[in-house]
Amino acid sequence: MTSSKILFFLSISFIIGIFLESLVKIPQFILWIFLFLAILTILVSFLIRGNSFGIRKYSLVAGFCILFLVLGVLRLQVSEFNIANDKLTKLSAEGGSAFGGNGQGQVVLEGVISNEPDVRENSQKLTVEVGNSRILVTTNKYPEYVYLDSIKLTGELEEPMVFEDFNYKNYLLKDHIHSVMNFPKIEFYGKSKGNLMQKIYSEILWFKGGLRQSIQNSFLPPQSSVLQGIILGDKSAISQDIKDKFKFVGLSHTIAVSGMHVAVLSTIIMSFLLLLGLWRGQAFWGAIIFICIYIVLVGIPASAVRAGIMGIIYLSSQALGRQVAGARIIVLAAAVMLLFNPLLLFYDIGFQLSFLAVSGLIYFEPIFRSFIKFLSGALLNKKIEGKYENAITMFTVTISAQIFTLPIVIYNFGIVSLVAPITNILVVPIIYYVMFFGFLSSLVGMVWGSLDWILSLPCYFLMTYFLWVVDAFAKPWAYKTVSDISWIWLPASYLILGFTVWFLNRKYNRAGYF
């Protein structure tokens, strides 16, 4: 058993531990039993002598796998303990009347805005760090606040609501936000100095703000708001009507920083660099650099970092040329992310979608691409290569990611887009050019506003076509809503999907079909 395989099994065991603790709260005495079993198995492995080295090694790995499973359970328990004993969490549960208040259920808190304000149409949401705790503050759109502003809050501290069809409390927990404040009195205290990383992040947000303003100066809504989503991952300016249309036609991934988004863009960049004549190794590192720059550009939010990791995993699996290596890397990356934040596994749909999208690209996309090339070659009676092969790759990457994320999307959002394959074929190939010309024109607009309108013309025509596709297919017949879906749907659908992919991989590897 190789060291990479051992690391794979340890990572899987850690993830299973978090998964089990998320489903059922495991009592401490059960953990002690498993811990004793792990130590006993490890000790027994050292007592095995003679020619039983293989048994000894497997016994040692089994013991450590049990140990890592226990560590996964404990990691989530520690996280939940910290949440339950957080000072502001207790305060919000008590209605805020027991601490620093005025006797009317209000509290007075001082903190620093720890993230970029989320500006909406009529309001803004501020993530405020108070000591070691975070609260989400909803306030009026004006006056405007920025990252690292020091503010004083006077208002009611509350627990996030749990709605019938949406657990807002769990949604915020994944971002370590335990309490909310709605329209408190805010007093501005000044600007926090912050450390070196915070200062760098502040400059990045300033640059992002300049790009956003340049886009708004060069394009009219809805082109400007959609372009902000595509380039900057900023969907706050997009109206709900436009968001719904994108959801109905299966193009929401184009206006969000997701694993699918980065994976598709990575493939486009790789294909473009190969088309320019670069070697595959050079194109690989070029795409990696692009992903890193893009994450910095959008302000390094957690969703972009996660998506970037998944995109790099996908490119690495392509560079290594082995599905097994890609699978081990993706499981290791998931384990590392869950080590820092175990709540991602159940509460962050974006984490689930990123993981599944890249899994689809690693396991299903190569066979799907081979089949499409075989089918196209048979119909056209010639070998598919060059620019046609790049176009096929763009198509298979998009569809493979969507197939693997479809059960999660249906379960959480209850919408199935019937036209997604068509709309993605029509739109995905132009995404790179939209980003290239959109970023170029907005960057020039920051320093030379009179010239950006010339550079924005290609992007204007591309965006006009893009939104035309969305409007043309966003019809009542283009999607189907599904309600009251049982949780059994998820394991059943992924069991069927997993078996199908396993069967196709086995058949393809043995017989060399397509």
MOSULFEN-V714521 format. One record per residue. N is the residue number from 1. RES is the residue in one letter. D_CENTER is the distance of its C-alpha to the mean C-alpha in Angstrom with 2 decimals. Layout:
N|RES|D_CENTER + N|RES|D_CENTER
This chain:
1|M|32.37 + 2|T|30.50 + 3|S|28.69 + 4|S|25.31 + 5|K|25.93 + 6|I|26.91 + 7|L|23.75 + 8|F|21.80 + 9|F|23.89 + 10|L|23.54 + 11|S|19.72 + 12|I|19.92 + 13|S|22.51 + 14|F|20.51 + 15|I|17.58 + 16|I|20.35 + 17|G|21.91 + 18|I|18.94 + 19|F|18.66 + 20|L|22.43 + 21|E|22.61 + 22|S|19.99 + 23|L|22.22 + 24|V|25.59 + 25|K|26.67 + 26|I|28.54 + 27|P|31.89 + 28|Q|32.87 + 29|F|35.82 + 30|I|33.66 + 31|L|31.62 + 32|W|34.96 + 33|I|36.10 + 34|F|33.07 + 35|L|33.42 + 36|F|37.10 + 37|L|36.41 + 38|A|34.00 + 39|I|36.61 + 40|L|39.40 + 41|T|37.67 + 42|I|37.07 + 43|L|40.71 + 44|V|42.11 + 45|S|40.39 + 46|F|42.42 + 47|L|45.62 + 48|I|45.34 + 49|R|47.79 + 50|G|49.45 + 51|N|47.84 + 52|S|44.95 + 53|F|42.47 + 54|G|39.96 + 55|I|40.26 + 56|R|40.05 + 57|K|36.81 + 58|Y|35.18 + 59|S|36.52 + 60|L|35.09 + 61|V|31.59 + 62|A|31.87 + 63|G|32.89 + 64|F|29.98 + 65|C|27.54 + 66|I|29.11 + 67|L|28.89 + 68|F|25.15 + 69|L|24.71 + 70|V|26.71 + 71|L|24.66 + 72|G|21.45 + 73|V|23.40 + 74|L|24.78 + 75|R|21.50 + 76|L|20.26 + 77|Q|23.81 + 78|V|24.00 + 79|S|20.84 + 80|E|22.30 + 81|F|25.68 + 82|N|24.49 + 83|I|23.00 + 84|A|26.23 + 85|N|28.38 + 86|D|26.64 + 87|K|29.41 + 88|L|27.76 + 89|T|26.46 + 90|K|30.10 + 91|L|31.29 + 92|S|29.16 + 93|A|30.31 + 94|E|33.87 + 95|G|33.45 + 96|G|33.79 + 97|S|37.58 + 98|A|38.11 + 99|F|36.89 + 100|G|37.76 + 101|G|38.41 + 102|N|41.30 + 103|G|42.22 + 104|Q|40.61 + 105|G|37.19 + 106|Q|35.86 + 107|V|34.62 + 108|V|34.71 + 109|L|31.83 + 110|E|31.27 + 111|G|27.93 + 112|V|25.83 + 113|I|22.95 + 114|S|20.11 + 115|N|17.48 + 116|E|17.81 + 117|P|19.49 + 118|D|17.79 + 119|V|20.77 + 120|R|21.38 + 121|E|24.42 + 122|N|26.77 + 123|S|25.05 + 124|Q|22.62 + 125|K|20.50 + 126|L|20.99 + 127|T|19.35 + 128|V|22.57 + 129|E|23.10 + 130|V|26.41 + 131|G|27.46 + 132|N|24.82 + 133|S|23.43 + 134|R|21.13 + 135|I|22.00 + 136|L|20.61 + 137|V|23.47 + 138|T|24.01 + 139|T|26.83 + 140|N|28.55 + 141|K|27.22 + 142|Y|30.15 + 143|P|30.98 + 144|E|27.90 + 145|Y|26.33 + 146|V|24.35 + 147|Y|22.45 + 148|L|24.89 + 149|D|27.39 + 150|S|29.48 + 151|I|30.30 + 152|K|32.41 + 153|L|31.38 + 154|T|33.97 + 155|G|32.89 + 156|E|31.99 + 157|L|29.26 + 158|E|27.69 + 159|E|25.35 + 160|P|22.39 + 161|M|23.50 + 162|V|22.79 + 163|F|23.36 + 164|E|24.55 + 165|D|21.52 + 166|F|18.82 + 167|N|18.58 + 168|Y|17.86 + 169|K|18.95 + 170|N|16.36 + 171|Y|13.60 + 172|L|14.96 + 173|L|15.74 + 174|K|12.27 + 175|D|12.76 + 176|H|16.31 + 177|I|17.95 + 178|H|20.92 + 179|S|23.18 + 180|V|23.53 + 181|M|26.36 + 182|N|27.31 + 183|F|29.47 + 184|P|31.19 + 185|K|33.77 + 186|I|32.21 + 187|E|34.33 + 188|F|33.18 + 189|Y|34.34 + 190|G|33.36 + 191|K|30.74 + 192|S|29.55 + 193|K|30.21 + 194|G|27.16 + 195|N|26.81 + 196|L|26.29 + 197|M|22.48 + 198|Q|22.46 + 199|K|24.96 + 200|I|22.98 + 201|Y|19.88 + 202|S|22.37 + 203|E|23.68 + 204|I|20.32 + 205|L|19.85 + 206|W|23.43 + 207|F|22.79 + 208|K|19.80 + 209|G|22.19 + 210|G|24.82 + 211|L|22.75 + 212|R|21.87 + 213|Q|25.59 + 214|S|26.66 + 215|I|24.56 + 216|Q|26.13 + 217|N|29.53 + 218|S|29.27 + 219|F|27.80 + 220|L|28.61 + 221|P|26.36 + 222|P|24.54 + 223|Q|24.09 + 224|S|23.35 + 225|S|20.67 + 226|V|18.89 + 227|L|19.30 + 228|Q|17.75 + 229|G|14.58 + 230|I|14.74 + 231|I|15.78 + 232|L|14.46 + 233|G|11.41 + 234|D|13.94 + 235|K|14.53 + 236|S|17.03 + 237|A|19.99 + 238|I|19.28 + 239|S|21.64 + 240|Q|20.78 + 241|D|23.05 + 242|I|21.15 + 243|K|17.77 + 244|D|19.62 + 245|K|21.08 + 246|F|17.84 + 247|K|16.76 + 248|F|20.21 + 249|V|20.23 + 250|G|16.81 + 251|L|15.57 + 252|S|12.89 + 253|H|10.34 + 254|T|12.84 + 255|I|12.58 + 256|A|8.92 + 257|V|6.78 + 258|S|4.35 + 259|G|5.19 + 260|M|8.20 + 261|H|9.04 + 262|V|9.34 + 263|A|11.01 + 264|V|13.37 + 265|L|14.19 + 266|S|14.86 + 267|T|17.19 + 268|I|18.86 + 269|I|19.50 + 270|M|20.84 + 271|S|23.04 + 272|F|24.28 + 273|L|25.21 + 274|L|26.96 + 275|L|28.75 + 276|L|30.03 + 277|G|31.66 + 278|L|29.54 + 279|W|29.55 + 280|R|26.51 + 281|G|26.14 + 282|Q|26.34 + 283|A|23.84 + 284|F|21.37 + 285|W|21.75 + 286|G|21.73 + 287|A|18.30 + 288|I|17.04 + 289|I|18.74 + 290|F|17.27 + 291|I|13.64 + 292|C|14.83 + 293|I|16.77 + 294|Y|14.08 + 295|I|11.83 + 296|V|15.15 + 297|L|16.05 + 298|V|13.35 + 299|G|14.34 + 300|I|12.08 + 301|P|9.89 + 302|A|7.79 + 303|S|4.47 + 304|A|6.40 + 305|V|7.75 + 306|R|5.14 + 307|A|4.66 + 308|G|8.35 + 309|I|9.23 + 310|M|8.27 + 311|G|10.15 + 312|I|12.92 + 313|I|13.25 + 314|Y|13.84 + 315|L|16.33 + 316|S|17.94 + 317|S|18.59 + 318|Q|20.22 + 319|A|22.24 + 320|L|23.41 + 321|G|24.28 + 322|R|23.81 + 323|Q|21.50 + 324|V|22.58 + 325|A|21.52 + 326|G|18.04 + 327|A|17.72 + 328|R|19.00 + 329|I|16.68 + 330|I|13.49 + 331|V|15.13 + 332|L|16.21 + 333|A|12.87 + 334|A|11.56 + 335|A|14.89 + 336|V|14.72 + 337|M|11.48 + 338|L|13.22 + 339|L|16.38 + 340|F|15.23 + 341|N|13.59 + 342|P|14.71 + 343|L|13.74 + 344|L|10.08 + 345|L|11.64 + 346|F|13.24 + 347|Y|12.09 + 348|D|8.29 + 349|I|7.81 + 350|G|4.07 + 351|F|4.82 + 352|Q|7.63 + 353|L|6.70 + 354|S|5.06 + 355|F|8.18 + 356|L|10.41 + 357|A|9.87 + 358|V|10.81 + 359|S|13.45 + 360|G|14.86 + 361|L|15.19 + 362|I|16.94 + 363|Y|19.19 + 364|F|19.91 + 365|E|19.62 + 366|P|22.61 + 367|I|24.91 + 368|F|23.88 + 369|R|24.51 + 370|S|27.80 + 371|F|28.86 + 372|I|28.22 + 373|K|30.10 + 374|F|32.86 + 375|L|33.15 + 376|S|33.17 + 377|G|35.67 + 378|A|37.87 + 379|L|37.97 + 380|L|38.57 + 381|N|40.75 + 382|K|39.35 + 383|K|36.74 + 384|I|33.36 + 385|E|32.39 + 386|G|31.55 + 387|K|29.82 + 388|Y|29.83 + 389|E|27.97 + 390|N|25.23 + 391|A|25.04 + 392|I|24.91 + 393|T|22.06 + 394|M|19.97 + 395|F|20.89 + 396|T|20.30 + 397|V|16.84 + 398|T|15.74 + 399|I|17.72 + 400|S|16.76 + 401|A|13.02 + 402|Q|14.11 + 403|I|16.67 + 404|F|14.50 + 405|T|12.06 + 406|L|15.16 + 407|P|16.42 + 408|I|13.40 + 409|V|13.44 + 410|I|17.21 + 411|Y|17.32 + 412|N|15.14 + 413|F|16.19 + 414|G|19.46 + 415|I|19.43 + 416|V|20.17 + 417|S|20.53 + 418|L|23.66 + 419|V|23.52 + 420|A|19.97 + 421|P|21.44 + 422|I|24.03 + 423|T|21.97 + 424|N|19.44 + 425|I|22.54 + 426|L|23.97 + 427|V|21.07 + 428|V|18.70 + 429|P|21.62 + 430|I|22.12 + 431|I|18.61 + 432|Y|19.49 + 433|Y|22.80 + 434|V|21.46 + 435|M|19.26 + 436|F|22.24 + 437|F|24.92 + 438|G|22.91 + 439|F|22.03 + 440|L|25.58 + 441|S|27.31 + 442|S|25.42 + 443|L|26.08 + 444|V|29.74 + 445|G|29.93 + 446|M|29.21 + 447|V|32.32 + 448|W|34.45 + 449|G|33.94 + 450|S|36.86 + 451|L|35.43 + 452|D|31.86 + 453|W|33.13 + 454|I|34.45 + 455|L|31.21 + 456|S|29.28 + 457|L|31.47 + 458|P|29.58 + 459|C|26.28 + 460|Y|28.21 + 461|F|29.46 + 462|L|26.12 + 463|M|24.52 + 464|T|27.62 + 465|Y|27.18 + 466|F|23.44 + 467|L|24.25 + 468|W|27.34 + 469|V|25.40 + 470|V|23.22 + 471|D|26.45 + 472|A|28.41 + 473|F|26.18 + 474|A|25.04 + 475|K|28.03 + 476|P|28.66 + 477|W|29.27 + 478|A|25.96 + 479|Y|23.92 + 480|K|24.76 + 481|T|23.83 + 482|V|23.83 + 483|S|24.60 + 484|D|25.47 + 485|I|23.43 + 486|S|24.29 + 487|W|21.83 + 488|I|23.95 + 489|W|22.34 + 490|L|19.15 + 491|P|21.00 + 492|A|23.63 + 493|S|21.48 + 494|Y|19.48 + 495|L|22.86 + 496|I|24.37 + 497|L|21.56 + 498|G|21.65 + 499|F|25.44 + 500|T|25.54 + 501|V|23.38 + 502|W|25.45 + 503|F|28.61 + 504|L|27.77 + 505|N|26.78 + 506|R|29.97 + 507|K|32.10 + 508|Y|30.72 + 509|N|31.15 + 510|R|34.63 + 511|A|36.08 + 512|G|34.24 + 513|Y|33.85 + 514|F|32.80
